[in-house]
Amino acid sequence: MDGVDLLIIVGKAVAAFALWLSGTAVLIWAERRVVAKMQSRVGPNRLGPFGLLQTVADGAKLFFKEDITPSNVDRATYIAAPVMSAVVALITYAVIPFGGTFSVAGREVALQVWDPGIGMLWFLAMSSLGVYGIVLAGWSSGSKYPLLGGVRSSAQMISYELAMGLSMAAVFIYTGSLRASDIVANQQGALLGFLPAWHVIPMAPAFLIFFTAVIAETQRPPFDLPEAEGELVAGFGTEYTAAKFAMFYLAEFMNVITVSAVTVTLFFGGPSGPLFGPDWLRPLLGVAYFVLKVSVFLFVFIWLRASLPRLRYDRLMDLGWRLMLPLSLLWAMATAFAVVLRQSADQATVFKLAAGGVAVALLLYIAAPLFARKDRGGDAAAPEEVKA
Amino acid sequence: MFTAMRKGFGLTFKTMFRPMETTQYPEVKRPTQPRFHGRHVLNRHPDGLEKCVGCELCAWACPADAIYVEGADNTPEARYSPAERYGVVYQINFLRCILCGLCIEACPTRALTMSNEYELSADSREALIYTKDRLLAPLPAGAKPPPHTDAEVAARGLSYYQGSWGQNPLAHFAGAAGGPQESELADPAVAPRGGSED
């Protein structure tokens, strides 16, 4: 590695940082404008054309506001929590390819900060780490609402991470790689001659489960229970002000962009699209396609916020554990079966093994209620006991 | 389920392209109703004399105790209103005023009325206590600002209280020519009552 390589790495990191940070600013503005439009309002329109500079003004205001630290916080953790959230949000997108490949100084440079073999596992690991920021913020604030918000948040993220991970696993099995660039490469070309060969077509159930799960992971409406205003004031962020609050805010919106980008990478071909024009234009076209695709998902996020009421907490858990987890598990198994079937020479054996597996599953499904402990009582028994 | 989703998401999507309800307020101002209760005005007679006679009925009527009036006697040399007395100090405190309009109902001379102006805001308390100079209506064209002398007023020969309940405020000026004539006041139904603000 020489100086040029180092420069290229720094350049890529700065480019990704600029893209995500400006994306966050625009997203906050767009969210406010679009939600306002959907509610027959105008939204911020004072600062700059169409109020575009509103986010800048809000950010500046947040950083210059009085920083209040309540007296019974756990100081070190209280300060570390927002930093953790923000740092995790800032490094999660490192593995996402956001543009094409171009050559600089005789080197092929892909517009992706880091392309490790573990690839998308990095995203899973970072999104799990992000929970710590919120949980620790809730715990260290030393008051009830943040604590409840933090607990809700951790429960929700753990529940939905399973479904998210399993639906991602289906894509990994289908692609045969965890590497983001391999996943994108696997979606080149066309299906049936006219459809783009995006994973969303063969992996539609995985996409639906994944997208629902990431909405819950980013704690966006209708899954924004950790900061449900009517119940928890502002959830884990209640005791935070000024720059620390701004860090949570930044992390939250940056995560929305990151999960949209992951959705695009996994299911919508990443930065791929019809390329034309001179050589210097091609990687930039990739960036344009990527931004366009991500924007569509960001719009969906905003649209959901404007349209859906918040879920009740038990419904949220129900949906995560009793519907999405089994479905994603089933789909991952089905994908694995299809992939193994395609790769193996002895297909009859594969079918026999699969049939055996299904038979065992059915048997367990029938037999499991027989072993349920009677004294616990089911859902139906509980109200009876209350009455008596 | 799909019908419900189509309807719900469709509604929010359609609303994006509907005209917005919001008025761009400081730039675009919606006109008020003509009888909107806005900031008060102290009216004048056409010759510039004040209609307020300093009776303090408005202050007594005020449920919010927002009006402060001090009356004083008119003199032959310095006449502010056609009546015996006039309001030398007149203040309305818009920090207290609830714009209910009981004061204008109490006013016996229609001196106090309300305009449609609703932009009552300031960055100091003092600025929201409107004194007489800010409440008075502008002088009519060609009129001389009070105080007038009785001689001037008599020379104009105006009938200030054009109804049957009128009095002659210049009774002590009996010798003057062109004082209010009973013949002018013959038919209150035909004669216009009050000033232009009615």
Interface residues (C-beta under 8 A of the other chain):
Chain A: V34 K37 M38 Q39 S40 R41 V42 W303 A306 S307 L308
Chain B: G8 F9 L11 T12 F13 T15 M16 R18 M20 E21 T22 Q24
